[in-house]
Amino acid sequence: MTCKPEHSATKVATSQAMATPDSKGQRDRRRDFLKKATAVGVAGGAMGLVPDALRHAAWAAGSDAPEKKEVKVGFIPLTDCASVVMASVLKIDEKYGIKIIPTKEASWAGVRDKLVNGELDAAHVLYGLIYGVHAGVGGPKKDMAILMNLNHNGQAITLSRKLYDKGVKDGASLAALIGKEKGEYTFAQTFPTGTHAMWLYYWLATYGINPMTEVKTITVPPPQMVANMRVGNMDGYCVGEPWNNRAIVDKIGFTANTTQDVWKDHPEKTLGCTAEFVQKYPNTARAMTAAVIEAGKWIDASLSNRQKTAETIADRAYVNTDKDVILARMLGRYENGIGRSWDDPNAMKFYNDGYVTFPFLSDGMWFLTQHRRWGLLKQDLDYLAVARQVNRLDIYKDAAAMTKTAVPKDVMRSVKMIDGVTWDGKDPKRYAASFKIRAA
């Protein structure tokens, strides 16, 4: 299934089939706006997008103004926090009537807790964390919302130099070593229901290694990965950049695979919040989403913008590492630490003509299937219904119209994973049960 951007203003503005019900007043205001947007689209031709004047009249005036002018958005020190940070640093947020306050957090568990108790309004957060909380696994159950996807690609599986010295270069040679030399092999991920756990488990299973029984897995916050590998606490880990490249620069690890090898253009971090926040502050959620979409568009617009972004987020207030360690892989310039160098066309992306930022329902469903596969979910649920609840396509599509971002025609997409298995969202229950390696 190929998802191409949809440039019809009528479809961009009116495709609300998956929307969560609003109050009557909100529906009336949106209906009035959509009528205007449709008329403009019919008259406007080519891109069919809403002019600035009409957008500002619809969203920045009267009752459609943001209800909350200042929003605290949590982030973890990772390269993919960039669009949240740049929305604030470049003052893109002010264009939409809000002020984003980026708030540095120490761990994903801390982000989860602060979202749930309201200390944070929203966060740069793991896709699978949001779904885990919504489903009641990996923490207290609370209805959650994904407003947009923040990035595709850009994570990696890092293995220790100790393994390399024993002949390990990739997944196949790791499996051979584990089969030959019995012992405790320890691998780290960043949160039990998170993206890194799912990439790590999927990668290990692809090479015949059961992550539940044949190795030990632990949870370590992203900025602590390198230090823990340095002292020998793990044999490998999956994390976001720049902590994979940092291990190579520090000569303590190497990249076995990137996560784009596991799934090209995979979803990663989201702009997440509670469903309660969206219900209480819908206009603020919309404005925040628009600001971060526009920041992602700015980052992807040029190499110089990426360089400026790397310089900005390298600061102690954000990622706190050398700019060059961030920049290399942001530009797609990869070295694996054991002799291979390449230019990766599937490096981290923040916009990609809107394909990155759209919260495909099938992406959310995939994480649920993996939660079921690994025993985090004890039974199947209505995968599509949950994705419709969590992924707020109504908020996203309004924000996309505000930022002149084209919306894909389909809310589902298809991908062939590293093991050759295709995921398309059509039969999630069967897909979740189809894997030979899974939790007992």
N, C-alpha and C positions, 0 to 999 in steps of 0.2 A: 504494500500500500504506500503510494507516494503522496506526501503532503506538500502541496505547493501553496505559496501565499495567495490569499484571496483579496482582490483589490476592489471589490464592489462595496461602495459605502453602505448600500442597503444591507448587505450581508454582514459587513463588519459591525454596523451599528445595531442591527436587529436580531442577530442570532443569539437569542437568550434562552434557548431550550433547556439548558442545563442549570439555569439560575436557581438560587435559593430564594424562596418567597420573601418579598419585602413588605413593608407596611404599605397601606393604600396610598398614602401621600408620596412615598418614594416611587411607587409604580406609576402614579400619575405624572410626576416630574420627569421620570425616565421616558414615559410614553410621549410626552410633549417634545422632549429632546430628540427622540428617535424619529418622530415625524419630520422635524426640521432637518435632521441629518440625512434622512432618506431623500427629501426634496433637494437638498444641496448635492447629494451624490448623483441623482439623476441629471441635474443641471451641470454638475462640475466636470464630467468626463473622466478621462484616464484613471487617475488614482482614486477619484471619488471620495476624498477625505474631507473632514469637516474643517472649514477655515478657522484661523485663530480667533477672530472676532466672535463667531458663533460658539466656539468651544468655551471661550472665556465667559460669555453670557450665560451659557448653560451650566458651567461647573463652578465658576468663581464668584458668583453673585448670589445674594439672598440666601435662601434655605439650602442651596447646593454648595455653599462655601464649606470648607473643612470645619468640622465641629471641634476638633482638637488641633490647635496650631503648632504644638510642639510634641514630637513623638520620639520616644527612646527606643532605638533599634539596636539590639544586641548583636555582637559578632565575635567570632573566634579568630585569632591571628592566622589567617590563611589567605592565599592569593585571591581566592574566589569571594572574599568579602569586598572586593574592589568597587563594584557598582554601588553598594550601599555607602561606602566611604566617599566615593567621588560625587555622588548626588549631594552630599553635604558640603564637601570641600569646594566644589564648583558652584555652589549655591543654586543648583538646578531645583532643589526642593522649594526655594522661595518663589520660583515661577509658578508653582502650583499652590501657593498659599500656606505652606507648612515649613517647619524647621525640623530636620532630622538630626537627632543627637546620637551619633554612633557610640555605643557603650561596649567596651572591651570586656569579654568574659573569659573565665579560666577553663571551663569544660562544657561539654554538651549537656551533661546532667544539670549544671548550673543554669544554662540557657533554658532547658526544659522547665525547671522549677520556677524561674522568674517569669516565663511566659504564662504558666499556669496560674501563678498567684498575682499576676498583674504588675509586677515590678518593671517588666519590659512591655512595651506596646506591641512590638514585633521583633523579628530577628532574622538575620542571615543564619539559616538553620538546615540541618540535614533533612532531605526529603523523607527518609524512612523514620526519622524521629517524630515528625508531625503525624505520620500515619500510625506509628506505634502508640502514641498518646491517645489519638482518636479511638483506636481499637482497644485501649486499655492494657497494652503490653509495653513493658519498658518504662513504666511509671504510672502515676495516677491517671485514670481515665477522664478525659475532658474533650468536648467537641472542639475541633481545631480547623484551621483554614490555611490553604496555600493560595496566595494572591498571584504569584508568578514564579517562574523558574529563573534562577540567577545566572546559572552557567551550565555549559556542556563540557564534558571531558576534563582533563587536567589533574587527575589523581594518579597514583601508581602503587605497585607492589614492590617494596624495597626488601631485599634480602641482605644478610650480614656478610661481611668479608670472611668470617669464619666458615660459612657455608661454601663460599667461593673457593676457599682453600681446600675444601673437600671435594671439589669438582662440580659444584652446583652452578649452573648458568641460567637455568630456566625452570619451568614447572616440571617438565619431564625428568630432568636430572635431579630435581628435588625429590620427586616421587621415588626414583631409583635409590637415592641415599636413604630415605626413610624406610624403604623396604629392606635394605641391606644392613643398616646400622640402627638397631633398636635403641630407643632412648626417648627423653622428653624434649620434643620440639615445641617451642612457644612462639605464637604469632599474635600480634596486637592489632586491634581495630579501635575505633574511637567512641563507639556507642553501640549497645547490643542490637538495636533495631535500625541502625543508621546505614548510610550508603556504603561506608568503608567496610563494615562487617559483611554486607551482602556481596560487594566486589571480591573481598578476600575469600569468602566461603565458596563463591561461584568459581573463582580461579582455582582454588585447591581441588574442588570436586571435578573440574574439567580434566585434571591430571590424575584422577583416581584416588585422591587423598580426602578422606572423610574428616571435615573440620570439627565434627562433634566427638569423634572417637579416636582418631589417629594422631592428633596434635592437640596441644593446649592453646586455648585462645584467651586473651586478657584484654581489658579495656584501659587505654591510656589516652589522655588528652593530647591533641595534635602537637602543641609546642614542646611536649615532653618526650616525643618519640625518639628524637636523635640522641638525647642524653641517656635514655634507657637502653638503646641499642649499644651505645658506647660502653656502658658498664656490663653488658652481656645479659640483660634481662629478657631479651627476645631474639629469636632467629630471623624474624621478618615482621613486616607490618604493612598495612595499607592506610594511607593518609593522603590528604591534599597537599598541593605545593604551598610553600617552597620546601617542605620538610623531607621530600624525597631527594631533591637536588642538593639540599644541605648535607645529607648523609654522604653523597658522592664527593662534594667539595671537601668534607671533613675526612674522607677516605675510610669510612666505617661501613659503608654499604653500597649496593648497586641496584639498578632498576631491572627487575626480571621482566615485567610487563607494565605498560601504562594501562589505565582503565579504559581508554579509548580502544585498546586492543581487545578488551573484554566486550565492550559495546560501543561502537562508534556513535558519537553524539549522544551519549547517555545523559540523563538528568542528574543533577548533583545537589547543589544547595538551592534553597527556596527562600522567598520572602514569606515567612510564616507568622501566624498569630492565632489567637483563639477565635472561635466562631462568635463568641460574645463581643469581642472587640469590633468585628465587622458589623454586627447587628447594631451596636451602640454608636459607632462612628463610621458609617459607610462612605461618606464623602472624604473623610480623612484617609481611609484605606485606599480609596480610588486615587487621591492625590499622591499618596506615598508610592503607590504602584507606578503611576505615570512618571514620577521623578526618577525612580530607579531604572525603569525601562529606558528613559532618555539618557541616563548615565551609562548604561550598558552600550547603547548606540554610540555614544561619544567614545568610549574606550575602543570599540571595534573599528572606528572610522579611519584610523591611521596608525602607523608604527610609532610616530612621535607621540600620539595620545597614549599608547601602551607604555612608552618609555616614561612619560610624565606620571602615569598611574603607578608604575613600579617604584618610581622615586618617592611618590607620596605615601604609598602604603608600607614602604620599608621603614618608615619612621617608627620610633619607639612607641608612639601612641597607638600604632596599629599592629603590624606584623613583627616589627623589631628584628630585622635581619639585614644582611647586605643587599643593596639594590640589585646587584648583578645576579645574585642567587635567584631572585624573583624574576628578573627580566628575561633571562635566557629561555626558560620554558614558556613564559608568556608570549615570546616571539616564535615559539615552535622549534627552538634550537636545542636539541636533545643530545645528551651523552649518557650512556648507561653505566659508566664507571668501570667497565671492564673491556674497553676498547672500541665500542661502537658509537658512531656519531651520525645523526640524521636530522633532516628538517621534517618536522611532523605537521602535515596539513590539518590534522585533527587535534591540534593543541587546544588549550582552554579558550572558549568563546563565550562572549557575554551578550551578544545580540543576534548576529547572523541573519539580518533582515527580519527579525522577529521570531525566527524558528526556535531560537534558544529560550526566549522568555515565555512562550506559550505553554501553559500547564496541561499538557496532554493527559487525558483521563487514563489512557493505557499505561502511562508511566507510573502513576500512583498505584494502579492495579498490580503492576509488576512487583513492586515492593511488598504488597500484601501476599502475593503468591510465594515470595521467598520467605516471608515471615511464617507462612504455613509450612513450607518445605522444611524449615529448620526447627519446627516445633514451638516457635514463639506464639503463633496462633494455634490453639488446640483443635479448632474445627473450621471448616469453610464458612465464609459469609457471603453476602451479596456484594461481590467485588466492585461491580459497576456502580451500584447504589452508593457505596461508601465513597468512591472516587467523585461522584457527582456532588456529594455533600462537602467534601474537603476542598477540592479544586474549584475555586470561585471564579468560574469562567465569566460570570456576569460582571464582576469587578474588573477582571483583566480586560475584557473586550471594551469596556468604557474607557479604561486607561489607554488601551491601544489606539482608540480613535483620537484621544487627546494628543498622543505623541506621533501620529501619522505612521503607525506601525500596522503593517498588513497582518491579517489573521489567517492561519491555515484553514483549509476547507473542512478538514476532518478532525474530530477530537481524539481520534485513535491514530497510532502509527505502528509500523511493522519494522522489526529489526532481526538480523541474524546474529546470534551471540557467538562468542569465541569457540564454543563447543559445537557449532553448526546448527543448534536448535533455534527455530524461529519463534519469536513472541509477537503476537498481533492483538492480544486482548480479547480474542473471540471466545475462548473457552478456558477461562482462568482456573476453574476447579480442576479440570483435566490436566492442564499444564502443570499446576502445582504438584499433582500426584504422579507426574510422568517421570520424575528423575530417579535414577537407580541409586544415587547417593543422596541420602536425606536423613533427617532425624528419625530415630526408631519410633 
